[in-house]
């Protein structure tokens, strides 16, 4: 039997996030549910999509920042220089 549309793939309301949701929560939801993308809704309207690539880029940016902080710490002989 052929389905009438993609609706047969869903099991209820779509999973969405809000613009002010924390990225860590989005990442956890994506990992737990196996999602690669999440629609971002604001006042019931789609305003964007967050992808696994967005999450990875943020993780890399944070790690680079941490490495910079650690290098600064090491180069100044610890706290207070």
CORWO-V548505 format. One record per pair of residues at least 6 apart in sequence whose ideal C-beta (glycine too) atoms are under 7 Angstrom apart, sorted by the first residue. I is the first residue (numbers start at 0). J is the second residue. D is the distance in whole Angstrom. If there is no record, write none. Layout:
{{I;J;D} {I;J;D}}
//
This chain:
{{13;38;7} {14;28;7} {14;32;7} {14;34;7} {14;37;7} {15;37;7} {15;38;5} {15;39;7} {15;40;5} {16;25;5} {16;37;5} {16;39;6} {16;49;7} {17;40;6} {17;41;7} {18;39;6} {18;41;5} {18;46;6} {22;54;7} {22;57;6} {25;37;6} {25;49;6} {25;54;7} {26;54;5} {28;34;7} {28;37;7} {29;37;6} {29;51;6} {29;54;7} {35;50;6} {35;51;5} {36;48;5} {36;50;5} {37;48;7} {37;49;5} {38;45;5} {38;48;6} {39;45;7} {39;46;5} {39;47;4} {39;48;6} {39;49;6} {40;46;7}}
//
